[in-house]
Amino acid sequence: MAFSKEHKEVIVQQYRDWIDNSKAVYYLTYKNMTMPAINTARAKLRESESEMHVVKNRLFTRVLEEKGYKYDPQTWEGNHVVVFAFEDAPATAKALNEITKGDVFAVEGGYLDNALLTAPQVRALADLPTLPVMRAMLLGTILAPASKLVRTLAEPARGLAAVIKANSEKQTSAA
C-alpha cells in the first residue's frame, strides 16, 4: 500500500518523537509473527515502560541518519520491529531476552545514547541490574564511609562507657 507524502511525514515525525523520548532503541527481526506473539511481547515490554512498533525501514533509517545514528544499510533489509525504551534500558533488554527465547523474534542490535550496540552487547546490557537496584547500590556505596565514620567516632565513647561500667561492677561486688 502506497502512502501519501503527508502520511509519510506524519510517520517520520512519530519516529522522531519515539527516538527523542527513548533512553535506548533496539531493533529486532521477526519471522512467522502472530498476533498472540505480538501481544505477549508488547505486554512484557509495557512492564519496563517500553513500546514495540513495526517500522517502515526506509523511513526509519532516514530518521536515524537525521539524528546522527550510525547504521549498516544491509542490516535494515527485511522485516523489523523496533523497541523504544522510554525509562530503563537494562530492564527493556531483560524483557527482550525473554521475548527472544522463542523463534519469532531475534535481536539484531540497538542504540544507547547514539552508540551502536551489537546483539551480544544488548544481551550484556540485560545482565546489568535494573535502575532501582543500581540506585540502591550507589546509595549503599555513598553511605558506607559515613557509617564507618560514625562507628569510628562512637567507639571511644563506647569503650569509655564499658570501662566505667566494669569499674562500677567491680566496686559493687567488692563492697
C-alpha positions as CSV (number, residue, x, y, z in Angstrom):
1,M,0.0,0.0,0.0
2,A,1.4,3.4,-1.0
3,F,1.4,6.2,1.5
4,S,0.9,9.8,0.5
5,K,3.7,12.3,1.2
6,E,1.8,13.8,4.0
7,H,1.2,10.4,5.7
8,K,4.9,9.6,5.3
9,E,5.8,12.9,7.1
10,V,3.4,12.0,9.9
11,I,5.1,8.6,10.3
12,V,8.6,10.1,10.2
13,Q,7.6,12.7,12.9
14,Q,6.3,9.8,15.1
15,Y,9.7,8.0,14.6
16,R,11.5,11.2,15.6
17,D,9.4,11.6,18.7
18,W,9.9,8.0,19.8
19,I,13.7,8.3,19.3
20,D,13.9,11.6,21.1
21,N,12.0,10.3,24.2
22,S,13.9,7.0,24.4
23,K,16.8,6.1,26.6
24,A,17.6,3.2,24.2
25,V,16.4,1.8,20.9
26,Y,16.6,-1.8,20.0
27,Y,15.8,-3.4,16.7
28,L,14.7,-7.0,16.1
29,T,14.0,-9.2,13.1
30,Y,10.9,-11.4,13.1
31,K,9.5,-14.3,11.2
32,N,6.3,-16.2,11.5
33,M,5.0,-13.4,13.7
34,T,1.4,-14.0,15.0
35,M,-0.9,-11.7,17.0
36,P,-0.5,-13.8,20.2
37,A,3.3,-13.4,19.9
38,I,3.0,-9.7,19.4
39,N,0.6,-9.2,22.3
40,T,2.7,-11.3,24.6
41,A,5.9,-9.3,23.6
42,R,4.1,-5.9,24.0
43,A,2.7,-6.8,27.4
44,K,6.2,-7.9,28.6
45,L,7.7,-4.7,27.2
46,R,5.0,-2.5,28.8
47,E,6.2,-3.7,32.2
48,S,9.5,-2.0,31.6
49,E,7.8,1.1,30.1
50,S,8.8,0.3,26.6
51,E,7.0,0.0,23.3
52,M,7.4,-2.2,20.3
53,H,6.5,-1.0,16.8
54,V,6.8,-2.4,13.3
55,V,8.6,0.3,11.2
56,K,9.0,1.1,7.6
57,N,12.7,0.5,7.1
58,R,13.3,3.3,4.6
59,L,11.6,5.9,6.6
60,F,13.1,4.8,9.9
61,T,16.7,4.8,8.5
62,R,16.0,8.3,7.2
63,V,15.3,9.4,10.8
64,L,18.4,7.5,12.0
65,E,20.5,9.4,9.5
66,E,18.9,12.7,10.5
67,K,19.6,12.1,14.2
68,G,23.2,11.1,13.6
69,Y,22.9,7.4,14.3
70,K,25.3,5.1,12.5
71,Y,23.9,2.0,10.8
72,D,24.7,-0.5,8.1
73,P,22.1,-0.3,5.3
74,Q,22.2,-4.1,4.9
75,T,21.1,-4.5,8.5
76,W,17.8,-2.8,7.6
77,E,16.8,-5.2,4.8
78,G,13.9,-7.5,5.7
79,N,11.3,-7.3,8.4
80,H,12.0,-5.3,11.6
81,V,10.3,-4.2,14.8
82,V,11.8,-1.5,16.9
83,V,11.6,-1.4,20.7
84,F,11.8,2.0,22.4
85,A,13.0,2.0,26.0
86,F,11.5,5.1,27.5
87,E,12.7,4.6,31.1
88,D,15.1,1.8,31.9
89,A,17.4,0.4,29.1
90,P,18.6,-2.7,31.1
91,A,15.1,-3.6,32.1
92,T,14.0,-3.4,28.5
93,A,17.0,-5.5,27.4
94,K,16.0,-8.1,30.1
95,A,12.5,-8.2,28.6
96,L,13.9,-8.6,25.1
97,N,15.9,-11.7,26.4
98,E,12.6,-13.3,27.5
99,I,10.8,-12.3,24.3
100,T,13.6,-13.7,22.0
101,K,13.6,-17.2,23.7
102,G,11.1,-18.3,21.1
103,D,11.8,-18.5,17.4
104,V,9.7,-15.4,16.4
105,F,12.0,-12.5,17.3
106,A,15.8,-12.1,17.2
107,V,17.7,-9.1,18.5
108,E,19.9,-7.6,15.8
109,G,21.2,-4.6,17.8
110,G,20.3,-1.3,19.2
111,Y,21.4,2.2,20.2
112,L,22.2,3.5,23.7
113,D,22.8,7.3,23.7
114,N,23.6,7.3,19.9
115,A,26.1,4.5,20.4
116,L,25.5,1.4,18.2
117,L,25.0,-1.8,20.1
118,T,25.5,-5.3,18.7
119,A,23.3,-8.2,19.7
120,P,25.8,-9.5,22.2
121,Q,26.1,-6.0,23.7
122,V,22.3,-5.9,24.1
123,R,22.5,-9.3,26.0
124,A,25.3,-7.9,28.2
125,L,23.1,-4.9,28.9
126,A,20.4,-7.2,30.1
127,D,22.8,-8.6,32.7
128,L,23.1,-5.2,34.3
129,P,21.0,-4.6,37.4
130,T,17.8,-2.5,36.9
131,L,17.7,1.2,37.7
132,P,16.2,0.8,41.2
133,V,18.9,-1.8,42.1
134,M,21.6,0.4,40.7
135,R,20.4,3.3,42.8
136,A,20.3,1.2,45.9
137,M,23.9,0.0,45.2
138,L,25.0,3.6,44.7
139,L,23.3,4.8,47.8
140,G,24.9,2.0,49.8
141,T,28.3,2.9,48.4
142,I,27.9,6.5,49.3
143,L,26.6,5.8,52.8
144,A,29.3,3.2,53.7
145,P,32.0,5.8,54.5
146,A,29.6,7.9,56.6
147,S,28.6,4.8,58.6
148,K,32.2,3.8,59.2
149,L,32.9,7.4,60.3
150,V,30.0,7.3,62.8
151,R,31.2,3.9,64.2
152,T,34.7,5.2,64.5
153,L,33.7,8.4,66.3
154,A,31.4,6.4,68.7
155,E,33.9,3.7,69.5
156,P,36.0,5.7,72.1
157,A,32.8,6.7,74.0
158,R,31.6,3.1,73.9
159,G,35.0,1.9,75.2
160,L,34.9,4.6,78.0
161,A,31.4,3.5,78.9
162,A,32.5,-0.1,79.1
163,V,35.4,0.8,81.4
164,I,33.1,2.8,83.7
165,K,30.6,0.0,83.9
166,A,33.3,-2.6,84.6
167,N,34.7,-0.3,87.3
168,S,31.2,0.2,88.8
169,E,30.5,-3.5,88.8
170,K,33.9,-4.2,90.4
171,Q,33.2,-1.7,93.2
172,T,29.7,-3.0,93.7
173,S,30.9,-6.6,94.0
174,A,33.8,-5.6,96.4
175,A,31.5,-3.7,98.7
